[in-house]
Amino acid sequence: MQRNEKQELVGGLREKMSRAAIAIAVGYKNIDAAATVKLRKTFRENKVDYKVVKNTLARLAAKGTPLEKFTEGLDGPNAIILGYDDVVAPAKVLRDVLKEQGEKMTVKAGVVQGNLVDAKSLAALAEMPGLPELRGMLAGLIAPPHRGWFACSTRRAARSPGCFRPRPTRKRPPDGPAGSRGGVRFSTL
């Protein structure tokens, strides 16, 4: 690789690292070409960048970005996973890939919104609901009063228990003699 090619690669990687909300360094060994193609496709489908970069080039690209402390511990063959909008989605995709690959891939370090995290923290992050799930939960919290009213207002639902029904009319006892209400007599002068 020529010097100018390296500079272009470092510049492009620096731009991506400065935009990244999450970055994960993954060590790999003994992964065949077919598995690598499948990995790249899986990450691409989930809008996550997967780059295999030399450690020195990764360190140069990370200088001056929030990922600078993340690249200090890189050694051996590494891949860098970068996510931009949702910090949970890349962690979930990585969790699934790690289950599939087994011992061939290991998490070395990660940075989530500028904070250095370890493999356990990334595993906990992967268990959280992602941005689309959170939006759905929020919409579900807002919708029930309207949905409940609509469901109970339909003819079929009105016959089901738990929906509102008109109050049954009670027969009132007839008024007693003139001037009396409910058993209490008022006298007139």
N, C-alpha and C positions, 0 to 999 in steps of 0.2 A: 504494500500500500504506500503510495507516494505521500509526501508531506502535505500537499495541497488537498488531497483526498481526506487525509486525517483531519485537517482543519475544517473542512466542510462537515465531516461526520461529527466532530466535537461541537461545532456551531449549531447543527440541527438538534443534537442531543441536549445541549444546554437550553435551547428554546423549549424543548419538551419537558425537561426537568424543572424549569422555572414555572411552567403551567400546571405541573402535576400536583394533585391533592394527595395522592398516595403513591408510594414507590416501594417495591419489594425486591430484594436481592435473593435470587434462588441459585443454589449450587446444583450442578447436574453432573451425572457421570453415566456412561454406558447407555445413552439414549440413541436408538437407531433413527435413520432418516425418516421413516414412515411415521414414527411417533412424534418427531419434531414437527413435521408438516401438520399433523393432527393438532398438536399444541398450538401452533401459530394460528390455525384456522379457528380453534375454540376461542382464543383470546381476541382475535379480530372480530368474530361474531358478537362478542360482548363489549366492543368498543374499548378494548384494553390493549396497550402497546406491549409487545414482548420483544426485547432486543438482546441479542448476545453481543457483548461489547468487551473489548480488552479492558482490564482493570485500570490501567494508566489513563486510557482515553476517558473512561467513566469518571475518574478523579478530576481530570482536566475540565470535563464538561460540567461537573457539579460545583466547581469553584464559584462562589458568589451566589449560589442558589440555596434554598432551604434544605437541599439534600446533601450538602457538603459533608456533614458528620456521618451520614449514612454510608458513604463510599470509603471511609477510612479503614474499615475492617474487611474489605474485599480481598480475597486471595483465592487462587485456583480458578477453574472455569466457572463463570457466573452468567446468569441472564438477569436482566432488569425488567421488571413489570411496572408499567406506569398507568395510572388511572387519573382521569381529569375531573369528572363531575361528581360521581357517586363514589365514596370511599369504601362502601360495603361490597359493591359488585365485583371489583377485582379480587377482594379477599375470598368471596364465595367461589368464584371461578378457580382461583388457586387451590382452594380446599378440595374441589372436585378433581382437579388435575393431580394433586398430591395423592389422593386416594387411588387414582388410576395408575399412577407411576410407581407408587410404593417407595422403595429405598433409593430409587434413581434420582430423586429430587429432594432437596432439603432447603428450608427457609433459613437464610443467614441473618438478615436484618430487614427492617422496614421503617419507613417514615410515613406517618399519617398526619397531614396538615402541619408539618414542621416539627412534629414530636417523634423522637426515635422510639421504636417499639420492637419487641421480640416476637418469637414465633407464637408464644402463648397468647399474647395480646391480639395478634392477627387472627388466631383461631377463634377467640372470643368475638372479634369484630365480624367474622364470617357468620356467626350465629345470629347476629342482629338483623332486623328487617332492613331491606334496602330502601332507597328513595322511592321507587314505585309502590312498594308495599306500604310505606308510611303515608304516602299520598292517598292510597286506597283506604287505609284505616281512618284518616282524617275525613275523607268523604263519607265513610260509613258512620262516623260520629255525628256529622252534620245532617245526614239524610233521614235517620229513623223517625223523627216526629212526622215528617211529611209522608214517608212511606207507610207508617202505621196508620195514619189517618186515611190514606187512600185505600189500603188493604181492608180496613174496617168499614169503609163506606160502600164497598161492593156488596152485591146481594149475597154471594156465597159466603164471604167472610163474616157478614153480619150475623149469620146463623151459627158461626163457630164461637165457642166459649172464649172469653177474654176480650172480645171486642165490645165497644160501647153499644148500648141498647137504650132505647128510650125508657125513661122511668115509668114503671107501671103506675097507673092512676089509682089512687086509693079513694075509696068511698069515704067521705066525711060524714060523720054523724049529722043528722039534720039539726039545725038550730032549734033550741028550745023555744019557750015562749018569747014574745017580742022583748027585745032588750037584753036577752041573755046570750052569753057566748061561752061555750065550753063548760057549762056547769056553774059558772059564776053569774050571779044575777046582779044586774044594775037597776037600781030603782030610780025612777024619775020623780021629781017633785012637782 
